[in-house]
Structure formats: structure tokens, C-alpha cells
């Protein structure tokens, strides 16, 4: 199993970023997926999850209305569209296969002026 995140970086407050997670080694279209965030000095926080067909999704209150989780099963790819970014969104973002201990290595997102 491999999950590889990309798309992170430095962005100013109010800006946008889209994270991508490319999956391999398992039946992606059969798996629910999630994005987690780890802020500096804190544990990992579940911020968004999506069902295997992309028909259902759920968000943490801290990102609801600003972040959008999407998937393309034909490309084995998970996305996190982030808008109206705030300094408190700074952290390392991980994609995860639900119900399994399969994690990506994480990607840094820094929101700062």
C-alpha cells in the first residue's frame, strides 16, 4: 500500500491550495478515505472523510465550508481543496485509508503572511 501526498506549501491567509493523494496497492474504489491534519505540537486531527463512491463526506467543524474532499476513482486519487486558509490551518496533512492503518507520509501546509 502506498499513499503519496503532494500540493502543499506556503500560502497567505485567505489563499487556496489543493492537496492530492495518489493511492496504490489496494482497491481504491472500495475504500473510504480521509484527510488528517497535525498542527505543531498537537496530535493528528480528522478533518475530512469521503465514502468509497464519493457520494458521502463529512468535515470537522474547523474546516466546514472552507475545505472540500473529492476523489477520482479512475485515477486512484484523493483531493482536498482548501480555501479561505487561516494561520491555524498550518500543519502537516496526511491522507489515510479508512479502517486500515495505511497513512501517507504527510505534506506540509503553512499559512502565513
C-alpha positions as CSV (number, residue, x, y, z in Angstrom):
1,X,0.0,0.0,0.0
2,X,1.3,3.4,-0.9
3,X,-0.3,6.9,-0.3
4,X,1.6,9.9,-1.6
5,X,0.6,13.4,-0.8
6,X,1.5,16.5,-2.8
7,X,0.4,20.1,-3.3
8,X,1.4,21.6,0.0
9,X,3.4,24.7,0.5
10,X,3.3,28.3,1.8
11,X,0.2,30.3,1.2
12,X,-1.0,33.7,2.6
13,X,-4.1,33.9,4.8
14,X,-7.2,33.9,2.6
15,X,-5.5,31.9,-0.1
16,X,-6.2,28.5,-1.5
17,X,-4.4,25.2,-2.0
18,X,-5.4,21.8,-3.4
19,X,-3.7,18.7,-1.9
20,X,-3.5,15.5,-3.8
21,X,-3.0,11.9,-2.6
22,X,-2.2,9.2,-5.1
23,X,-3.0,5.7,-3.9
24,X,-1.7,2.3,-5.0
25,X,-1.5,-1.2,-3.8
26,X,-5.1,-1.7,-2.7
27,X,-8.6,-1.4,-4.3
28,X,-9.0,2.3,-4.0
29,X,-12.6,2.4,-5.3
30,X,-13.6,0.1,-2.4
31,X,-12.1,2.2,0.3
32,X,-13.3,5.2,2.2
33,X,-10.6,7.8,2.6
34,X,-9.8,10.6,5.0
35,X,-7.6,13.6,5.4
36,X,-6.0,14.3,8.8
37,X,-4.1,17.3,10.0
38,X,-1.4,17.6,12.6
39,X,-0.8,21.1,13.9
40,X,2.6,21.9,15.5
41,X,2.7,20.3,19.0
42,X,-0.6,18.5,18.6
43,X,-1.9,15.1,17.7
44,X,-3.5,14.2,14.3
45,X,-7.0,15.5,13.8
46,X,-9.5,14.1,11.4
47,X,-10.7,16.9,9.2
48,X,-12.5,15.3,6.3
49,X,-13.6,11.9,5.1
50,X,-15.3,10.6,2.0
51,X,-17.1,7.3,1.1
52,X,-15.7,4.9,-1.5
53,X,-18.0,6.2,-4.2
54,X,-17.6,9.8,-3.3
55,X,-21.3,10.2,-2.5
56,X,-20.9,10.9,1.2
57,X,-18.5,13.2,3.0
58,X,-18.0,14.7,6.4
59,X,-15.9,17.5,7.8
60,X,-14.6,18.8,11.1
61,X,-16.3,22.0,12.3
62,X,-12.9,23.8,12.0
63,X,-12.9,23.3,8.2
64,X,-16.5,23.0,7.2
65,X,-17.5,25.4,4.5
66,X,-13.9,26.1,3.5
67,X,-12.5,22.6,2.6
68,X,-13.8,20.1,0.1
69,X,-12.8,16.5,-0.1
70,X,-13.1,14.8,-3.5
71,X,-11.9,11.6,-5.2
72,X,-11.4,10.3,-8.7
73,X,-11.6,6.5,-8.6
74,X,-10.4,6.2,-12.2
75,X,-7.1,7.9,-11.2
76,X,-6.9,6.4,-7.7
77,X,-6.6,9.9,-6.4
78,X,-7.9,11.8,-3.4
79,X,-8.1,15.6,-3.2
80,X,-8.5,18.2,-0.6
81,X,-9.5,21.6,-1.9
82,X,-8.7,24.2,0.7
83,X,-9.9,27.8,0.5
84,X,-10.0,30.8,2.9
85,X,-6.9,29.4,4.6
86,X,-6.1,30.7,8.0
87,X,-2.9,30.6,10.1
88,X,-4.4,27.9,12.3
89,X,-4.7,25.6,9.2
90,X,-0.9,25.3,9.3
91,X,0.3,21.8,9.8
92,X,1.2,18.5,8.2
93,X,-1.7,17.0,6.2
94,X,-2.0,13.2,5.8
95,X,-4.3,11.0,3.7
96,X,-5.4,7.8,5.2
97,X,-7.3,4.7,4.1
98,X,-10.2,4.2,6.4
99,X,-10.4,1.2,8.6
100,X,-6.7,0.4,7.9
101,X,-3.5,1.7,9.4
102,X,-2.4,3.0,6.0
103,X,-1.1,6.5,6.0
104,X,0.8,8.8,3.7
105,X,4.0,10.4,4.8
106,X,2.3,13.8,5.0
107,X,2.7,17.2,3.3
108,X,3.4,20.5,5.0
109,X,1.0,23.4,4.6
110,X,2.0,26.7,6.1
111,X,-0.4,29.7,6.1
112,X,1.5,32.9,6.9
113,X,1.8,36.4,5.6
